[in-house]
């Protein structure tokens, strides 16, 4: 049976455009999208509008939820928050487990969030690179075992790579620009990467790729 997994990185984040935001932010490790990030997310939604996606799964960080919400508008689908797709809990990037909005708080702002869905994988701080790759690989493997339809995963630079490797272990180190799109297709028992870090849907993409 053929199945398509679409995997996207969130759009541009506010602290990439305004670095000083980090110094006074209440949730400094959970920035929202930037103004152009919302435009990018809408462009990605338009790109995916005619695809046969049945489920949207998103990291519970604000920037991924906001990206998924713009896409969900075009696809007319709910959003399932999956902690296993969350940001790499890298102690070089953050001093503690990041504080993020609760599922209930997010759902008040973004009613498309399906509060009935419970995350299949829960990350633990801190994580090294091998641990985040393992965590995100386990997440996508669990999701494809439960959901046989075409799905979209909205994550971060590291979780995008990890989910792809969870399906195609021998894949190279792909470039993962902001708001890029991957397409991984299952034909019989083998997964094949058919689209790699595509940004052709964006009117403006980043010149230098940043993970954090």
Backbone bond lengths (Angstrom), bond angles and torsions (degrees), N, CA, C in turn:
res aa  C-N    CA-C-N  psi(-1)  N-CA   C-N-CA  omega(-1)  CA-C   N-CA-C  phi
1 X - - - 1.461 - - 1.523 110.28 -
2 X 1.311 116.99 134.29 1.461 122.13 -178.89 1.530 110.35 -85.73
3 X 1.327 115.40 136.24 1.462 121.84 176.16 1.520 108.29 -139.90
4 X 1.324 116.06 142.25 1.462 120.66 178.47 1.523 109.98 -115.36
5 X 1.328 115.52 129.00 1.463 121.81 174.68 1.524 107.49 -110.23
6 X 1.308 116.06 116.34 1.455 122.45 173.95 1.527 107.72 -94.19
7 X 1.320 117.39 134.59 1.458 121.61 -177.63 1.528 108.03 -131.29
8 X 1.330 116.30 124.75 1.465 120.99 -176.63 1.521 110.85 -127.59
9 X 1.313 115.76 145.74 1.461 120.72 169.83 1.523 108.55 -89.81
10 X 1.318 116.83 149.60 1.465 121.02 177.38 1.526 110.99 -58.22
11 X 1.311 115.11 161.72 1.463 122.08 178.48 1.531 110.40 -78.21
12 X 1.320 116.24 -177.61 1.466 121.34 -175.35 1.527 111.54 -58.67
13 X 1.336 115.89 142.36 1.463 121.38 -174.85 1.526 111.54 -106.06
14 X 1.319 114.70 151.21 1.461 121.30 -171.95 1.521 112.35 -59.45
15 X 1.335 117.39 -39.47 1.460 118.82 -176.82 1.517 113.24 -75.22
16 X 1.333 118.43 -14.23 1.466 120.01 171.76 1.525 110.05 -71.95
17 X 1.339 115.95 -31.26 1.467 121.29 -179.20 1.524 110.72 -89.29
18 X 1.342 116.18 -35.29 1.466 122.04 -178.56 1.533 109.13 -127.54
19 X 1.332 118.20 80.10 1.472 121.33 -175.42 1.522 114.04 -58.64
20 X 1.325 117.74 -27.11 1.462 120.46 -178.47 1.530 112.16 -67.72
21 X 1.345 117.51 -18.88 1.475 121.65 178.35 1.518 110.96 -54.70
22 X 1.309 117.25 -35.88 1.462 122.96 -175.57 1.532 112.26 -59.28
23 X 1.327 117.06 -33.61 1.462 121.20 -173.40 1.519 113.32 -68.63
24 X 1.314 118.10 -27.84 1.469 121.01 -175.54 1.525 113.30 -120.14
25 X 1.314 118.55 0.18 1.472 121.53 -175.42 1.521 111.91 -69.31
26 X 1.322 116.49 142.74 1.467 121.46 176.67 1.521 110.35 -66.99
27 X 1.331 116.31 -44.63 1.462 122.20 178.08 1.533 107.67 -115.45
28 X 1.319 115.60 78.54 1.472 120.89 -169.79 1.517 113.60 -65.73
29 X 1.336 118.11 -21.54 1.464 120.17 179.28 1.522 112.11 -97.07
30 X 1.324 115.96 11.15 1.463 119.92 -177.60 1.521 110.89 -133.70
31 X 1.327 117.49 62.01 1.465 119.97 -177.44 1.528 112.30 -70.59
32 X 1.334 116.60 152.44 1.464 120.84 172.50 1.523 110.41 -79.86
33 X 1.310 115.18 179.48 1.460 119.97 172.85 1.527 110.01 -71.88
34 X 1.310 114.93 153.75 1.464 121.12 171.05 1.529 108.75 -80.46
35 X 1.314 116.08 172.02 1.464 119.88 179.48 1.527 111.03 -58.98
36 X 1.328 116.81 -45.25 1.468 118.88 178.74 1.528 111.13 -72.16
37 X 1.353 117.11 -22.06 1.452 119.97 176.29 1.521 112.11 -64.00
38 X 1.338 116.20 -39.05 1.463 119.39 176.82 1.531 110.88 -63.80
39 X 1.319 116.21 -36.87 1.471 119.80 177.14 1.525 110.00 -64.72
40 X 1.337 116.58 -44.11 1.460 120.41 178.05 1.524 111.38 -60.07
41 X 1.329 116.92 -43.72 1.465 120.62 -178.75 1.529 111.13 -62.78
42 X 1.324 116.45 -39.68 1.469 119.98 176.76 1.525 110.73 -63.77
43 X 1.322 116.33 -40.85 1.471 119.97 179.42 1.526 110.89 -64.09
44 X 1.324 116.61 -37.79 1.464 119.82 177.10 1.527 110.24 -67.52
45 X 1.328 117.00 -38.95 1.461 120.29 176.69 1.519 112.23 -59.96
46 X 1.329 116.42 -43.30 1.468 120.46 177.51 1.524 110.58 -62.89
47 X 1.335 116.33 -39.03 1.470 120.64 178.96 1.527 111.57 -61.31
48 X 1.322 117.09 -36.38 1.465 121.15 -174.69 1.531 113.67 -93.76
49 X 1.308 116.71 -2.44 1.461 121.20 -170.44 1.530 113.53 -57.39
50 X 1.304 117.77 -35.13 1.461 120.58 -175.73 1.523 113.18 -96.80
51 X 1.325 117.02 1.69 1.468 119.65 177.63 1.532 109.98 -78.44
52 X 1.316 116.28 162.26 1.467 120.79 -173.35 1.534 111.34 -95.17
53 X 1.310 115.63 47.94 1.462 121.50 -179.36 1.524 109.68 -77.24
54 X 1.329 116.20 133.64 1.463 121.65 -177.77 1.526 112.22 -108.91
55 X 1.348 116.96 -30.41 1.457 121.16 -178.20 1.531 110.27 -132.28
56 X 1.335 116.13 140.20 1.462 122.31 173.11 1.521 108.21 -114.92
57 X 1.326 116.35 124.95 1.457 122.66 175.26 1.523 107.97 -115.66
58 X 1.325 117.01 134.98 1.463 120.12 -177.88 1.510 110.70 -136.24
59 X 1.328 115.43 145.32 1.455 121.91 168.17 1.534 108.55 -56.07
60 X 1.337 119.09 146.76 1.466 120.62 -178.54 1.526 115.02 -80.52
61 X 1.335 118.47 4.53 1.460 120.43 175.79 1.532 109.10 -72.06
62 X 1.327 116.59 149.33 1.460 120.94 -171.67 1.521 112.49 -58.21
63 X 1.322 118.20 -43.59 1.466 120.60 -176.87 1.524 112.53 -64.45
64 X 1.334 117.48 -33.62 1.459 119.70 178.04 1.525 110.85 -77.14
65 X 1.329 116.56 -36.99 1.465 119.94 176.71 1.527 110.16 -63.31
66 X 1.328 116.71 -43.86 1.465 119.80 179.90 1.528 111.32 -65.07
67 X 1.325 116.76 -38.30 1.462 120.06 176.83 1.525 109.92 -64.39
68 X 1.332 116.65 -47.98 1.467 121.30 -179.90 1.523 111.20 -62.58
69 X 1.325 116.93 -35.63 1.463 119.93 -178.49 1.522 111.80 -64.87
70 X 1.333 116.58 -39.82 1.470 119.70 176.97 1.529 110.63 -64.92
71 X 1.336 116.29 -40.76 1.457 120.10 178.75 1.522 110.54 -66.61
72 X 1.335 116.64 -42.88 1.465 121.83 -177.82 1.523 112.00 -60.56
73 X 1.326 116.96 -30.36 1.458 120.42 177.12 1.531 110.43 -60.80
74 X 1.319 116.99 -44.79 1.462 120.96 -178.34 1.528 111.59 -72.98
75 X 1.334 116.97 -31.46 1.462 120.54 -178.33 1.529 112.22 -91.99
76 X 1.329 116.60 -10.80 1.470 122.59 -177.96 1.529 110.67 53.89
77 X 1.342 115.30 53.92 1.453 121.64 -178.30 1.527 110.65 -130.37
78 X 1.335 117.66 155.80 1.465 120.65 172.10 1.522 110.45 -75.83
79 X 1.327 116.22 169.52 1.466 122.73 179.26 1.521 108.70 -117.49
80 X 1.319 115.96 128.06 1.463 121.03 175.61 1.533 108.26 -102.34
81 X 1.326 116.80 120.15 1.460 120.54 -179.82 1.523 109.63 -81.99
82 X 1.332 115.87 121.66 1.462 121.73 -177.65 1.522 109.12 -122.38
83 X 1.341 115.27 108.32 1.461 120.51 -177.88 1.520 112.44 -62.05
84 X 1.322 117.44 -26.84 1.458 120.97 179.39 1.516 113.71 -63.89
85 X 1.338 117.15 -15.63 1.466 121.86 177.48 1.524 111.96 -94.01
86 X 1.335 117.25 3.20 1.459 121.83 -173.30 1.519 114.36 -66.48
87 X 1.324 113.82 173.93 1.467 122.94 -178.65 1.528 111.20 -59.32
88 X 1.332 116.09 150.82 1.456 122.32 172.77 1.523 108.18 -62.05
89 X 1.315 117.50 121.84 1.462 122.65 -179.53 1.523 108.99 -85.00
90 X 1.299 113.81 68.17 1.462 123.77 -173.44 1.530 109.62 -86.60
91 X 1.327 119.04 117.60 1.469 120.37 -178.02 1.527 113.72 -65.24
92 X 1.328 117.58 -14.83 1.464 120.11 174.14 1.525 111.23 -77.47
93 X 1.339 116.53 -18.33 1.463 121.61 -179.87 1.525 112.03 -99.61
94 X 1.319 116.69 -30.26 1.464 121.18 -173.99 1.522 109.40 -142.80
95 X 1.318 116.10 145.29 1.461 120.79 -175.11 1.515 113.32 -87.31
96 X 1.322 117.52 -11.75 1.460 121.65 -179.33 1.523 108.93 -159.86
97 X 1.331 115.98 173.94 1.456 120.38 175.70 1.523 108.74 -55.87
98 X 1.321 118.28 123.33 1.469 119.96 -176.14 1.518 112.53 -64.09
99 X 1.321 115.72 138.76 1.460 121.85 174.80 1.527 108.16 -84.40
100 X 1.314 115.54 124.29 1.456 120.75 178.76 1.526 108.55 -129.36
101 X 1.312 116.54 166.50 1.456 120.87 178.66 1.529 110.24 -66.22
102 X 1.310 116.75 147.51 1.461 120.89 177.47 1.530 110.44 -70.86
103 X 1.308 115.80 163.36 1.462 120.60 177.51 1.526 110.30 -57.05
104 X 1.329 116.46 -41.01 1.455 121.48 -177.92 1.532 111.19 -67.28
105 X 1.325 116.80 -41.21 1.466 120.17 177.62 1.522 110.76 -64.54
106 X 1.324 116.40 -41.76 1.461 119.98 178.37 1.520 111.22 -64.41
107 X 1.324 116.49 -40.85 1.465 120.34 -178.27 1.527 111.92 -65.89
108 X 1.338 117.23 -28.79 1.463 119.58 176.30 1.519 110.82 -65.37
109 X 1.341 116.00 -35.86 1.467 120.73 179.18 1.520 112.23 -84.75
110 X 1.328 115.60 -32.13 1.471 120.63 -175.36 1.522 108.59 -129.30
111 X 1.342 117.10 86.43 1.467 122.45 -172.58 1.528 114.55 -63.02
112 X 1.319 117.81 -12.32 1.467 119.15 177.83 1.538 111.98 -72.21
113 X 1.315 118.10 -11.58 1.464 120.62 179.76 1.527 110.03 -67.06
114 X 1.312 115.36 129.36 1.459 122.94 -179.48 1.531 108.96 -90.00
115 X 1.334 116.96 102.67 1.453 120.86 -176.95 1.533 112.78 -74.61
116 X 1.307 117.40 -8.43 1.468 119.93 177.22 1.525 111.20 -76.19
117 X 1.320 116.83 -23.93 1.464 120.19 -178.04 1.532 109.88 -78.53
118 X 1.329 115.55 136.57 1.459 122.42 177.33 1.533 109.56 -115.95
119 X 1.320 116.64 136.12 1.467 120.72 -179.27 1.520 111.18 -56.16
120 X 1.322 115.81 139.46 1.467 121.76 178.96 1.526 111.88 -84.78
121 X 1.337 117.22 -26.20 1.468 121.28 -178.10 1.527 108.41 -134.07
122 X 1.337 116.58 133.69 1.460 121.80 -179.42 1.531 109.18 -114.62
123 X 1.342 118.69 118.90 1.474 121.66 179.66 1.524 111.42 -71.56
124 X 1.323 115.49 158.51 1.461 121.83 175.26 1.523 109.48 -129.16
125 X 1.321 115.76 135.63 1.470 121.87 178.07 1.522 109.42 -86.94
126 X 1.347 118.31 140.79 1.473 129.05 -6.66 1.531 111.17 -89.07
127 X 1.329 115.25 169.23 1.463 121.31 177.36 1.522 110.00 -128.53
128 X 1.328 116.90 139.15 1.458 119.61 167.31 1.531 108.35 -91.35
129 X 1.317 116.61 179.71 1.462 119.77 -175.02 1.528 111.81 -63.07
130 X 1.314 117.14 -41.97 1.466 120.29 179.85 1.523 110.97 -62.88
131 X 1.328 116.32 -37.01 1.468 120.07 -178.28 1.529 112.22 -70.27
132 X 1.333 117.81 -39.75 1.460 118.41 178.95 1.526 110.64 -70.48
133 X 1.327 117.52 -34.28 1.463 119.94 176.19 1.530 110.93 -64.98
134 X 1.326 116.02 -41.07 1.463 120.35 178.38 1.520 111.06 -66.73
135 X 1.325 116.84 -43.81 1.467 120.88 -178.42 1.526 112.30 -61.91
136 X 1.321 116.33 -45.79 1.468 119.39 -178.19 1.528 111.34 -73.57
137 X 1.331 117.17 -31.76 1.472 119.94 174.69 1.523 110.40 -64.08
138 X 1.331 116.74 -44.79 1.467 120.35 178.48 1.525 110.98 -62.41
139 X 1.320 116.51 -35.44 1.462 120.46 -179.67 1.519 111.35 -63.43
140 X 1.320 117.04 -51.03 1.465 118.73 -177.92 1.523 111.21 -67.74
141 X 1.312 117.58 -35.19 1.462 120.11 177.39 1.525 111.40 -63.59
142 X 1.336 115.91 -38.81 1.463 119.95 177.50 1.522 110.75 -67.09
143 X 1.315 117.06 -42.36 1.460 120.62 -177.86 1.525 111.97 -65.55
144 X 1.326 117.67 -43.39 1.463 118.76 -179.33 1.522 111.76 -71.33
145 X 1.327 117.06 -22.69 1.463 119.41 175.87 1.530 111.52 -74.33
146 X 1.333 116.94 -25.98 1.463 121.71 -178.78 1.524 113.62 -96.16
147 X 1.326 116.87 -33.13 1.461 121.35 -173.51 1.523 108.74 -118.96
148 X 1.308 116.28 114.99 1.468 120.90 -174.67 1.525 112.72 -90.94
149 X 1.339 117.07 -9.67 1.463 120.09 -178.52 1.531 110.89 -83.02
150 X 1.328 116.45 175.80 1.457 120.95 175.29 1.526 108.92 -69.92
151 X 1.334 116.90 134.31 1.456 120.79 -176.93 1.529 110.64 -130.97
152 X 1.334 114.40 160.12 1.469 122.11 174.96 1.517 108.10 -119.65
153 X 1.324 116.30 131.89 1.457 122.66 174.04 1.521 108.47 -112.09
154 X 1.325 117.35 129.66 1.467 121.96 178.15 1.523 107.69 -115.92
155 X 1.324 115.84 114.05 1.456 120.09 -174.71 1.512 112.91 -137.61
156 X 1.317 115.24 -149.43 1.465 124.64 -175.60 1.531 108.77 -117.98
157 X 1.317 116.73 175.53 1.459 118.89 -178.52 1.510 113.22 -52.80
158 X 1.321 116.98 -50.21 1.462 120.94 -177.83 1.514 112.35 -70.81
159 X 1.320 117.52 -40.27 1.461 118.80 -178.00 1.523 111.75 -72.30
160 X 1.327 116.97 -27.97 1.471 119.07 172.97 1.521 109.73 -62.91
161 X 1.331 116.54 -49.30 1.471 119.71 178.35 1.523 111.52 -60.65
162 X 1.327 116.35 -43.07 1.456 120.14 -177.38 1.509 113.31 -64.75
163 X 1.325 117.33 -39.37 1.464 119.39 179.56 1.530 110.99 -69.52
164 X 1.330 116.47 -37.18 1.465 118.45 177.40 1.528 110.15 -63.74
165 X 1.330 116.56 -44.02 1.463 120.07 179.18 1.521 111.82 -67.05
166 X 1.325 116.91 -26.23 1.453 119.81 175.86 1.509 112.66 -66.09
167 X 1.340 116.11 -24.72 1.464 121.19 177.77 1.523 111.81 -99.35
168 X 1.334 115.80 -37.61 1.468 121.32 -177.24 1.530 107.86 -127.09
169 X 1.334 117.69 81.97 1.478 120.55 -173.60 1.521 114.40 -57.64
170 X 1.318 117.39 -28.87 1.457 120.15 -176.13 1.529 113.08 -87.31
171 X 1.331 118.25 7.16 1.465 120.27 -176.12 1.525 110.94 -68.29
172 X 1.324 117.62 151.96 1.476 121.40 178.74 1.522 110.99 -76.85
173 X 1.338 116.74 -179.50 1.459 121.53 174.83 1.526 108.96 -80.28
174 X 1.317 116.42 98.20 1.454 121.04 -178.79 1.529 111.13 -75.06
175 X 1.298 116.25 152.55 1.459 121.99 168.66 1.525 107.68 -74.80
176 X 1.342 116.51 137.25 1.466 120.28 -176.63 1.528 109.51 -128.60
177 X 1.340 118.14 75.98 1.465 119.67 179.50 1.532 111.62 -70.17
178 X 1.324 115.75 165.55 1.455 121.10 177.39 1.521 111.28 -58.25
179 X 1.317 115.80 136.20 1.468 124.02 176.57 1.528 113.12 58.87
180 X 1.323 115.73 27.53 1.465 119.53 177.05 1.520 110.25 -82.38
181 X 1.322 115.75 169.57 1.461 121.65 -174.79 1.520 110.54 -134.73
182 X 1.332 114.71 133.23 1.461 122.31 172.55 1.527 108.36 -116.52
183 X 1.316 114.85 150.21 1.470 121.17 175.80 1.523 107.66 -129.52
184 X 1.339 115.90 120.11 1.466 121.79 179.36 1.524 107.69 -120.22
185 X 1.311 116.12 124.56 1.468 121.38 -172.81 1.519 110.41 -118.15
186 X 1.327 115.25 136.00 1.457 121.18 176.17 1.517 109.38 -97.04
187 X 1.315 115.50 120.71 1.456 121.64 176.76 1.522 106.93 -120.33
188 X 1.326 116.22 109.72 1.461 121.81 -171.27 1.531 107.77 65.20
189 X 1.330 119.30 -117.04 1.467 121.22 -178.06 1.524 112.80 -106.68
190 X 1.318 117.92 4.05 1.464 120.99 -174.39 1.516 111.76 -112.46
191 X 1.337 115.36 136.77 1.461 121.24 175.58 1.525 109.67 -95.34
192 X 1.333 115.59 137.19 1.464 121.79 -178.17 1.525 109.40 -129.99
193 X 1.337 116.72 131.81 1.469 120.90 175.74 1.525 108.36 -81.38
194 X 1.328 116.93 113.62 1.463 121.28 -177.34 1.529 112.74 -100.72
195 X 1.327 117.01 -18.63 1.463 120.88 179.84 1.516 107.25 -140.91
196 X 1.344 117.07 129.95 1.462 121.63 -171.48 1.531 111.59 -120.55
197 X 1.323 117.19 107.14 1.466 121.19 172.93 1.512 113.86 54.55
198 X 1.322 117.59 39.08 1.461 121.80 -174.85 1.529 111.64 -70.90
199 X 1.325 116.95 133.38 1.467 122.25 175.33 1.530 111.28 -126.68
200 X 1.320 116.73 19.12 1.467 120.20 -176.73 1.526 112.35 -65.67
201 X 1.330 117.38 -16.95 1.467 121.67 179.12 1.522 112.14 -80.14
202 X 1.339 117.62 -11.60 1.454 121.48 -175.41 1.525 112.16 -91.05
203 X 1.326 116.06 138.24 1.466 120.06 175.62 1.520 110.87 -75.66
204 X 1.354 115.50 -24.13 1.465 120.29 176.90 1.520 108.68 -149.25
205 X 1.341 117.30 126.81 1.462 121.55 179.95 1.522 109.38 -120.90
206 X 1.318 116.68 164.15 1.459 121.40 -175.59 1.525 111.90 -72.02
207 X 1.321 115.83 147.60 1.468 120.47 179.19 1.522 111.21 -87.70
208 X 1.341 116.34 -27.90 1.454 121.74 178.65 1.512 109.54 -126.16
209 X 1.310 117.55 124.15 1.455 121.65 -176.43 1.527 110.58 -79.35
210 X 1.341 115.69 127.55 1.467 122.44 177.41 1.516 109.31 -118.52
211 X 1.345 116.91 137.19 1.449 120.57 173.36 1.519 110.23 -90.49
212 X 1.337 116.64 -34.88 1.453 120.78 -179.56 1.530 109.56 -156.79
